[in-house]
């Protein structure tokens, strides 16, 4: 088990454009690379970015280095492996594909305490990776689940860097409306389970149960419970009350998205009870948004219908 003490600090209260100042140091865990040796159908070698004080964010890439950049942002409790059937299609279409692992997930460093995670910190970590470390401009962001909660904020707060957006089974909660009962049960399960079974969480969001080796790949980043602070934290960071610390920034993001003037694709599956209805809200709110429905897929549309999602994104990019 790799335990590190790093000066990986960012402030808990983030405002667009601010420089985040240090707070308390974190205890950081790094998953041994050997844990990923048996991951199937994912031949990509990781690269690493410093997103603050030595805290590393991992990413994989494919496609021509001079192609239009597209970033695939996963959510809870997955990692870039989720996009394994999407990446080659987009790379084959001439795009520079970048798939990061959120901090706390995949090969990225893992702050060891649930309290180390906040919505603001995750937005800032991804912003630092994409816009500072990788210096991306004219980038299309693809956000799934928490990848959308982060990516929609980045698009709204840094429109000068973003060329387009693809939202898939995601949203931007403000706490002004009650979350679905199924999601509330999921949040309580993650909070209270003595052992958090990552593979089972993924399987429960699929229409077709993934094979054992795929579920093992989702478990790979987490050698034991001490590595799971990220997955434990994320449901509790979703704004569910109007006075949530992240609610004002999300409301501001909705306001900016209501005047969005760049390409926007809403690509949701038809069998996801958690995000049911959010597709219509996005399509109604974002001017000129184009919508497609991925049939026969659950929340993890990449598992149930990865090629169909990849084709929809590729077609969107060519348009």
C-alpha positions as CSV (number, residue, x, y, z in Angstrom):
1,X,0.0,0.0,0.0
2,X,1.5,3.3,-1.1
3,X,0.8,6.1,1.5
4,X,2.2,9.6,0.7
5,X,2.0,12.9,2.5
6,X,1.8,15.6,-0.2
7,X,1.3,19.3,-0.2
8,X,-1.8,18.6,-2.4
9,X,-3.9,21.5,-1.2
10,X,-6.6,23.6,-2.7
11,X,-9.1,25.9,-1.0
12,X,-12.6,24.6,-0.2
13,X,-14.4,27.6,-1.6
14,X,-13.9,28.1,-5.3
15,X,-15.1,31.0,-7.4
16,X,-14.6,31.1,-11.2
17,X,-11.2,32.7,-12.0
18,X,-9.9,32.7,-8.5
19,X,-6.5,31.4,-7.5
20,X,-7.0,28.6,-4.9
21,X,-4.9,29.1,-1.8
22,X,-3.5,26.3,0.4
23,X,-5.4,24.7,3.2
24,X,-4.4,21.7,5.3
25,X,-2.1,18.9,3.8
26,X,-3.7,15.7,2.7
27,X,-2.6,12.1,3.0
28,X,-2.5,10.7,-0.5
29,X,-2.7,7.1,-1.7
30,X,-1.4,5.9,-5.0
31,X,-2.7,2.7,-6.5
32,X,0.2,0.3,-7.5
33,X,0.4,0.0,-11.3
34,X,0.3,-3.8,-10.9
35,X,-3.3,-3.6,-10.0
36,X,-4.1,-2.6,-13.7
37,X,-2.1,-5.5,-15.3
38,X,-5.2,-7.6,-16.1
39,X,-7.5,-4.7,-17.3
40,X,-9.0,-6.0,-20.6
41,X,-9.3,-4.1,-23.8
42,X,-7.5,-1.0,-22.5
43,X,-4.0,-0.8,-24.0
44,X,-3.4,2.9,-23.3
45,X,-0.5,3.9,-21.1
46,X,-1.2,6.6,-18.6
47,X,0.4,10.0,-18.4
48,X,0.3,12.2,-15.3
49,X,-0.3,15.9,-14.6
50,X,0.4,17.8,-11.4
51,X,-2.8,19.5,-10.5
52,X,-1.5,21.2,-7.3
53,X,1.3,20.6,-4.9
54,X,2.3,17.2,-6.3
55,X,-1.2,15.7,-6.5
56,X,-1.3,13.7,-9.8
57,X,-4.1,13.3,-12.2
58,X,-3.7,10.4,-14.7
59,X,-5.0,10.5,-18.3
60,X,-4.8,8.4,-21.4
61,X,-4.8,9.7,-25.0
62,X,-5.2,8.5,-28.5
63,X,-5.6,10.0,-32.0
64,X,-3.5,12.6,-33.9
65,X,-1.7,15.1,-31.7
66,X,-2.8,17.9,-34.0
67,X,-6.5,16.8,-34.2
68,X,-9.3,18.7,-32.6
69,X,-9.2,18.0,-28.9
70,X,-12.0,16.1,-27.2
71,X,-12.0,15.3,-23.4
72,X,-14.0,12.4,-22.0
73,X,-14.9,12.9,-18.4
74,X,-16.1,9.9,-16.4
75,X,-18.1,9.9,-13.2
76,X,-18.9,8.0,-10.0
77,X,-17.5,5.4,-9.4
78,X,-15.7,4.7,-12.7
79,X,-12.5,5.8,-14.4
80,X,-11.2,6.3,-18.0
81,X,-11.6,2.6,-18.6
82,X,-15.4,3.4,-19.0
83,X,-14.6,5.0,-22.4
84,X,-12.6,2.0,-23.9
85,X,-15.2,1.5,-26.7
86,X,-15.6,5.2,-27.4
87,X,-11.9,6.2,-27.6
88,X,-10.9,4.3,-30.7
89,X,-13.9,5.4,-32.7
90,X,-13.2,9.1,-31.9
91,X,-9.4,8.7,-32.5
92,X,-10.2,7.0,-35.8
93,X,-12.3,10.1,-36.8
94,X,-9.2,12.2,-36.5
95,X,-9.8,13.6,-33.0
96,X,-7.2,14.1,-30.3
97,X,-8.9,12.1,-27.5
98,X,-8.0,12.7,-23.8
99,X,-9.6,10.7,-21.1
100,X,-8.6,11.7,-17.5
101,X,-9.2,9.9,-14.3
102,X,-10.7,12.2,-11.7
103,X,-8.7,12.7,-8.6
104,X,-9.6,9.8,-6.3
105,X,-10.3,7.4,-9.2
106,X,-8.5,5.2,-11.6
107,X,-4.7,5.8,-11.7
108,X,-5.0,9.3,-10.3
109,X,-3.9,10.0,-6.8
110,X,-6.4,9.4,-4.0
111,X,-6.9,11.8,-1.1
112,X,-7.5,9.4,1.8
113,X,-10.3,11.3,3.6
114,X,-13.8,11.9,2.5
115,X,-13.5,15.4,3.8
116,X,-10.6,16.0,1.4
117,X,-13.1,16.1,-1.5
118,X,-15.4,19.0,-2.4
119,X,-17.2,19.9,-5.6
120,X,-15.1,23.1,-5.8
121,X,-11.9,21.1,-5.6
122,X,-12.8,18.6,-8.3
123,X,-13.8,21.5,-10.6
124,X,-10.4,23.1,-9.9
125,X,-8.4,19.9,-10.3
126,X,-9.9,19.3,-13.8
127,X,-9.5,22.9,-14.8
128,X,-5.9,22.9,-13.8
129,X,-5.3,19.7,-15.8
130,X,-7.0,20.7,-18.9
131,X,-6.4,24.4,-19.2
132,X,-3.1,24.9,-17.3
133,X,-1.2,21.7,-17.6
134,X,-2.4,20.6,-21.0
135,X,-3.1,24.2,-22.2
136,X,-6.1,23.0,-24.2
137,X,-8.1,25.5,-26.4
138,X,-11.2,24.9,-28.6
139,X,-11.8,21.7,-26.7
140,X,-15.0,19.7,-26.8
141,X,-15.9,18.3,-23.4
142,X,-17.9,15.1,-23.0
143,X,-19.4,14.7,-19.5
144,X,-21.0,11.6,-18.0
145,X,-22.4,11.5,-14.5
146,X,-20.0,13.5,-12.3
147,X,-18.0,14.3,-15.4
148,X,-20.9,16.4,-16.5
149,X,-21.3,18.1,-13.1
150,X,-17.7,19.2,-13.5
151,X,-17.6,19.7,-17.2
152,X,-20.7,21.8,-17.4
153,X,-19.3,24.1,-14.8
154,X,-16.0,24.4,-16.8
155,X,-17.9,25.1,-20.0
156,X,-20.0,27.8,-18.3
157,X,-17.1,29.4,-16.5
158,X,-14.5,29.2,-19.2
159,X,-16.4,29.4,-22.5
160,X,-13.3,30.9,-24.3
161,X,-11.6,27.5,-23.9
162,X,-14.5,25.3,-24.9
163,X,-15.7,24.7,-28.5
164,X,-18.6,22.3,-27.7
165,X,-20.2,20.0,-25.2
166,X,-21.7,16.5,-25.1
167,X,-23.8,15.7,-22.1
168,X,-24.6,12.0,-21.5
169,X,-26.6,10.8,-18.5
170,X,-25.6,13.8,-16.4
171,X,-27.0,17.1,-15.0
172,X,-26.2,20.1,-13.0
173,X,-28.2,20.0,-9.7
174,X,-28.8,23.1,-7.7
175,X,-30.6,21.7,-4.8
176,X,-33.8,23.5,-5.8
177,X,-35.6,20.3,-6.8
178,X,-35.7,17.0,-5.0
179,X,-33.4,14.3,-6.4
180,X,-35.0,11.0,-7.6
181,X,-35.7,8.5,-4.9
182,X,-33.5,5.9,-6.6
183,X,-30.6,8.3,-6.4
184,X,-31.3,9.1,-2.7
185,X,-31.2,5.4,-2.0
186,X,-27.9,5.1,-3.9
187,X,-26.4,8.0,-1.8
188,X,-27.4,6.3,1.4
189,X,-26.0,2.9,0.3
190,X,-22.7,4.5,-0.5
191,X,-22.6,6.4,2.8
192,X,-23.5,3.5,5.0
193,X,-22.1,0.3,3.4
194,X,-19.2,-1.1,5.5
195,X,-17.6,-2.4,2.3
196,X,-18.2,-0.4,-0.9
197,X,-18.5,-2.9,-3.8
198,X,-17.4,-0.8,-6.8
199,X,-18.1,-3.5,-9.4
200,X,-21.6,-4.1,-8.1
201,X,-22.3,-0.3,-8.2
202,X,-21.4,-0.3,-11.9
203,X,-23.3,-3.5,-12.6
204,X,-26.4,-2.0,-11.0
205,X,-26.4,0.8,-13.5
206,X,-26.2,-1.4,-16.6
207,X,-29.0,-3.1,-18.5
208,X,-26.7,-6.0,-19.4
209,X,-24.4,-7.1,-16.5
210,X,-20.7,-6.7,-17.6
211,X,-18.5,-9.8,-17.5
212,X,-16.4,-10.5,-14.4
213,X,-13.2,-9.2,-15.9
214,X,-14.8,-5.9,-16.6
215,X,-16.2,-5.5,-13.1
216,X,-12.7,-6.5,-11.8
217,X,-11.3,-3.6,-13.9
218,X,-13.6,-1.2,-12.1
219,X,-12.4,-2.6,-8.8
220,X,-8.7,-2.4,-9.8
221,X,-8.1,1.2,-8.6
222,X,-9.1,0.4,-5.1
223,X,-6.9,-2.2,-3.3
224,X,-8.9,-1.8,-0.1
225,X,-11.4,0.4,1.6
226,X,-8.9,3.1,2.5
227,X,-8.6,4.0,-1.2
228,X,-12.3,4.7,-1.7
229,X,-12.7,8.1,-0.2
230,X,-13.5,9.5,-3.7
231,X,-16.3,7.2,-4.5
232,X,-17.6,7.5,-0.9
233,X,-17.5,11.3,-1.1
234,X,-19.1,12.0,-4.5
235,X,-22.8,11.4,-3.8
236,X,-22.6,13.6,-0.7
237,X,-21.2,16.5,-2.8
238,X,-24.2,16.6,-5.2
239,X,-26.2,19.7,-4.2
240,X,-29.5,18.5,-2.7
241,X,-30.6,21.6,-0.8
242,X,-30.8,25.2,-2.0
243,X,-28.2,26.3,0.5
244,X,-25.6,23.8,-0.5
245,X,-22.1,25.5,-1.0
246,X,-22.1,24.5,-4.7
247,X,-25.6,25.7,-5.4
248,X,-24.8,29.3,-6.3
249,X,-22.1,28.4,-8.8
250,X,-24.3,25.8,-10.4
251,X,-27.2,28.3,-10.7
252,X,-24.8,30.7,-12.3
253,X,-23.7,28.0,-14.7
254,X,-27.3,27.3,-15.8
255,X,-27.7,31.0,-16.5
256,X,-24.7,31.0,-18.7
257,X,-25.8,27.8,-20.4
258,X,-29.1,29.5,-21.2
259,X,-27.2,31.8,-23.6
260,X,-24.8,29.2,-24.9
261,X,-23.9,29.8,-28.6
262,X,-21.7,26.8,-29.4
263,X,-22.5,23.2,-30.4
264,X,-24.2,21.2,-27.6
265,X,-25.3,17.5,-27.8
266,X,-27.6,15.8,-25.4
267,X,-26.9,12.1,-25.8
268,X,-28.8,10.2,-23.0
269,X,-29.9,6.6,-22.8
270,X,-33.5,5.6,-22.5
271,X,-33.3,3.4,-19.4
272,X,-31.6,5.5,-16.7
273,X,-34.0,6.3,-13.8
274,X,-31.4,8.6,-12.2
275,X,-31.2,11.1,-15.0
276,X,-34.6,10.5,-16.5
277,X,-36.0,13.9,-17.5
278,X,-32.7,15.8,-17.3
279,X,-32.2,15.4,-21.0
280,X,-35.3,17.4,-21.7
281,X,-34.3,20.2,-19.3
282,X,-30.9,20.5,-21.0
283,X,-32.4,20.5,-24.5
284,X,-34.9,23.1,-23.4
285,X,-32.4,25.3,-21.7
286,X,-29.4,25.3,-24.0
287,X,-30.1,27.2,-27.3
288,X,-29.6,25.1,-30.3
289,X,-29.0,21.9,-28.4
290,X,-29.2,18.7,-30.5
291,X,-30.6,15.6,-28.9
292,X,-30.2,11.9,-29.6
293,X,-31.4,8.9,-27.6
294,X,-29.2,5.8,-27.1
295,X,-31.7,3.0,-27.0
296,X,-31.6,0.0,-24.6
297,X,-28.9,1.4,-22.3
298,X,-28.9,2.1,-18.6
299,X,-27.0,4.8,-16.6
300,X,-23.6,3.4,-17.8
301,X,-24.4,3.9,-21.4
302,X,-20.8,3.3,-22.4
303,X,-21.1,-0.3,-21.1
304,X,-24.5,-1.1,-22.6
305,X,-24.1,0.8,-25.9
306,X,-20.6,2.1,-26.2
307,X,-20.4,1.9,-30.0
308,X,-23.8,3.7,-30.4
309,X,-22.7,6.5,-28.1
310,X,-19.3,6.8,-29.9
311,X,-21.1,7.0,-33.3
312,X,-23.3,9.8,-32.0
313,X,-20.4,11.8,-30.7
314,X,-18.4,11.3,-33.9
315,X,-21.3,12.4,-36.0
316,X,-21.8,15.5,-33.7
317,X,-18.1,16.4,-34.1
318,X,-18.2,16.1,-37.9
319,X,-21.1,18.4,-38.0
